[in-house]
Amino acid sequence: MIIGNGAAGTYAAEQLRKLDIACEITIIDDEKYTLYNRVSLPRYLKGVLLEQRVYVRDMEWHTNNRLDLRLETKVTQVDFEGKTVAIEPGGEIPYDRLLIATGGRPNPLRAAGADRVKGWFNFQYFDETKAMVAKIPESKVAVVLGGSFIGYELTEAFAFRKLETHWLMRGPWFLRRALDEPGGEVVSLLAGDAGVQLHYEEAIDRLEQSDGRIKVTGSAGFGATADIVGVGLGLTMNIDLFKDTGLETNVGVKTNEFLETSMPDAWAAGDVAEFYDVVSQRHHRMGTWDNSLNHGRHVAKNMLGAKEPYVEVPTYASGMFNSNISVMGVTTEEEPDAEAIVEFDLAGRNYKRLFFLGENLVGAILVGKMKGRKKVLELISSRTPIERREQVLEMLALPETPARPAAAD
Ligand SMILES: Cc1cc2nc3c(=O)[nH]c(=O)nc-3n(C[C@H](O)[C@H](O)[C@H](O)COP(=O)(O)OP(=O)(O)OC[C@H]3O[C@@H](n4cnc5c(N)ncnc54)[C@H](O)[C@@H]3O)c2cc1C
């Protein structure tokens, strides 16, 4: 029994079927779609990817692989002792082994008027993205709130669609817990190059409908009349249904290195799994596609009787305003005690921040040139002791970039 048909749930089902042709596999999901690629949603929003290309698996594939996928069905309760799940609609179903792959849901905008005003969107689901795609052609002005990845994906897409785009962040710069001020500045310069207007230490206080448009009032003086408002304020993990079941949870579902939960015959994978990471030697959660996919494939083996630890350096790589960003391993976002060293080149829009715990390199963020990324990954995963931290920066050294004309900055 698998709860959730995202990357973690679907790739687990695929691997289970590959390894065991006989087992019965049921997947329950409350959305109406077979697996689609959330990572493709920004390109679909930008208008550079067709809707059909967002899907990863179709119903025929599920039928051919004898995967009993029940869409638009919610798991409302799990009885870990009796080994049953209650589904709505549908009643109760027994299971032998359970995989929790429920991911997270976006935090809503808590601003006055948000419950009444139409035209603001989170960015997590296909349906929200389709609604934004329908709205963009009739839009001129966009406002985005959120200083993390979803905030920038929305901002980049609106700017790419030639909307006047305002990007509001509650913090002093992008990814304020993982980047320092120069890192934030490189991202601001890239956003500015793309025509985005940035507003720091701002939030949305009030939304009002006005002639079919949205009057946006900020908390620190911002004001605009927008046609579309995008909101990226992080995720809350879907763990509510496990309340009072005894399952150990924190922000997500706690697991050991084998992705086993605290309950017998129950595993967790993907965004929702707060797993013991043998590379960084601590529990944490990763909100990335690769991690969900790899978790799914890995956990299938353990569900079938293996006991293999999950050993993988989490990575996130994405385009960013005509440049690139890559996050590897653990940063100060997850591990505030990590020590960082930095090198940057504002004119060339390049930035590197390396994170250390003791003599080990545990993570890195690169913006701009990606030279040395593979080597950094190797050093993180091999836990090679590093004598002199600057050595790693030297290894990533970039050729000097001539300064850009002042106007371009
Ligand atoms: C716009 C966007 C851009 C992204 N870009 C990147 C990127 O560039 N690179 C990257 O690595 N990652 C990116 N990500 C993150 C990545 O997509 C996620 O980490 C990954 O898809 C999570 O997969 P998952 O299977 O763990 O969870 P999910 O995909 O969230 O799947 C969980 C499913 O379970 C369902 N569910 C929850 N509770 C229940 C219940 N009680 N009953 C039934 N069903 C339930 C949910 O509705 C959902 O369908 C992006 C995400 C978004 C939204």
Ligand as a Chemical Component Dictionary entry (heavy atoms), coordinates in Angstrom:
data_LIG
# 
_chem_comp.id                   LIG 
_chem_comp.type                 NON-POLYMER 
_chem_comp.pdbx_formal_charge   0 
_chem_comp.three_letter_code    LIG 
# 
loop_
_chem_comp_atom.comp_id 
_chem_comp_atom.atom_id 
_chem_comp_atom.alt_atom_id 
_chem_comp_atom.type_symbol 
_chem_comp_atom.charge 
_chem_comp_atom.model_Cartn_x 
_chem_comp_atom.model_Cartn_y 
_chem_comp_atom.model_Cartn_z 
_chem_comp_atom.pdbx_ordinal 
LIG C1  C1  C 0 6.872  24.372 -8.871 1  
LIG C2  C2  C 0 7.892  23.405 -8.345 2  
LIG C3  C3  C 0 9.185  23.410 -8.837 3  
LIG C4  C4  C 0 10.129 22.524 -8.350 4  
LIG N1  N1  N 0 11.393 22.541 -8.881 5  
LIG C5  C5  C 0 12.289 21.631 -8.467 6  
LIG C6  C6  C 0 13.597 21.574 -9.080 7  
LIG O1  O1  O 0 13.935 22.366 -9.957 8  
LIG N2  N2  N 0 14.448 20.590 -8.655 9  
LIG C7  C7  C 0 14.099 19.707 -7.684 10 
LIG O2  O2  O 0 14.895 18.827 -7.357 11 
LIG N3  N3  N 0 12.892 19.760 -7.071 12 
LIG C8  C8  C 0 11.969 20.688 -7.445 13 
LIG N4  N4  N 0 10.731 20.715 -6.857 14 
LIG C9  C9  C 0 10.445 19.800 -5.725 15 
LIG C10 C10 C 0 10.048 18.395 -6.189 16 
LIG O3  O3  O 0 9.130  18.487 -7.232 17 
LIG C11 C11 C 0 9.484  17.618 -5.005 18 
LIG O4  O4  O 0 10.518 17.489 -4.052 19 
LIG C12 C12 C 0 8.973  16.227 -5.366 20 
LIG O5  O5  O 0 8.108  16.275 -6.456 21 
LIG C13 C13 C 0 8.263  15.599 -4.161 22 
LIG O6  O6  O 0 7.780  14.329 -4.502 23 
LIG P1  P1  P 0 7.054  13.426 -3.407 24 
LIG O7  O7  O 0 6.647  12.179 -4.129 25 
LIG O8  O8  O 0 7.881  13.286 -2.195 26 
LIG O9  O9  O 0 5.753  14.254 -2.949 27 
LIG P2  P2  P 0 4.556  14.868 -3.786 28 
LIG O10 O10 O 0 4.914  15.054 -5.215 29 
LIG O11 O11 O 0 4.102  16.044 -3.002 30 
LIG O12 O12 O 0 3.429  13.727 -3.753 31 
LIG C14 C14 C 0 2.643  13.462 -2.633 32 
LIG C15 C15 C 0 1.242  13.119 -3.086 33 
LIG O13 O13 O 0 0.511  12.566 -1.995 34 
LIG C16 C16 C 0 -0.801 13.098 -2.001 35 
LIG N5  N5  N 0 -1.363 12.969 -0.644 36 
LIG C17 C17 C 0 -0.981 13.600 0.478  37 
LIG N6  N6  N 0 -1.730 13.194 1.532  38 
LIG C18 C18 C 0 -2.601 12.296 1.047  39 
LIG C19 C19 C 0 -3.655 11.534 1.645  40 
LIG N7  N7  N 0 -3.955 11.609 2.951  41 
LIG N8  N8  N 0 -4.385 10.700 0.857  42 
LIG C20 C20 C 0 -4.111 10.596 -0.485 43 
LIG N9  N9  N 0 -3.128 11.300 -1.087 44 
LIG C21 C21 C 0 -2.376 12.132 -0.336 45 
LIG C22 C22 C 0 -0.573 14.539 -2.448 46 
LIG O14 O14 O 0 -1.738 15.168 -2.917 47 
LIG C23 C23 C 0 0.453  14.328 -3.560 48 
LIG O15 O15 O 0 -0.164 14.062 -4.796 49 
LIG C24 C24 C 0 9.770  21.607 -7.324 50 
LIG C25 C25 C 0 8.455  21.592 -6.808 51 
LIG C26 C26 C 0 7.531  22.476 -7.314 52 
LIG C27 C27 C 0 6.111  22.450 -6.763 53 
# 
loop_
_chem_comp_bond.comp_id 
_chem_comp_bond.atom_id_1 
_chem_comp_bond.atom_id_2 
_chem_comp_bond.value_order 
_chem_comp_bond.pdbx_ordinal 
LIG C1  C2  SING 1  
LIG C2  C3  SING 2  
LIG C2  C26 DOUB 3  
LIG C3  C4  DOUB 4  
LIG C4  N1  SING 5  
LIG C4  C24 SING 6  
LIG N1  C5  DOUB 7  
LIG C5  C6  SING 8  
LIG C5  C8  SING 9  
LIG C6  O1  DOUB 10 
LIG C6  N2  SING 11 
LIG N2  C7  SING 12 
LIG C7  O2  DOUB 13 
LIG C7  N3  SING 14 
LIG N3  C8  DOUB 15 
LIG C8  N4  SING 16 
LIG N4  C9  SING 17 
LIG N4  C24 SING 18 
LIG C9  C10 SING 19 
LIG C10 O3  SING 20 
LIG C10 C11 SING 21 
LIG C11 O4  SING 22 
LIG C11 C12 SING 23 
LIG C12 O5  SING 24 
LIG C12 C13 SING 25 
LIG C13 O6  SING 26 
LIG O6  P1  SING 27 
LIG P1  O7  DOUB 28 
LIG P1  O8  SING 29 
LIG P1  O9  SING 30 
LIG O9  P2  SING 31 
LIG P2  O10 DOUB 32 
LIG P2  O11 SING 33 
LIG P2  O12 SING 34 
LIG O12 C14 SING 35 
LIG C14 C15 SING 36 
LIG C15 O13 SING 37 
LIG C15 C23 SING 38 
LIG O13 C16 SING 39 
LIG C16 N5  SING 40 
LIG C16 C22 SING 41 
LIG N5  C17 SING 42 
LIG N5  C21 SING 43 
LIG C17 N6  DOUB 44 
LIG N6  C18 SING 45 
LIG C18 C19 SING 46 
LIG C18 C21 DOUB 47 
LIG C19 N7  SING 48 
LIG C19 N8  DOUB 49 
LIG N8  C20 SING 50 
LIG C20 N9  DOUB 51 
LIG N9  C21 SING 52 
LIG C22 O14 SING 53 
LIG C22 C23 SING 54 
LIG C23 O15 SING 55 
LIG C24 C25 DOUB 56 
LIG C25 C26 SING 57 
LIG C26 C27 SING 58 
# 
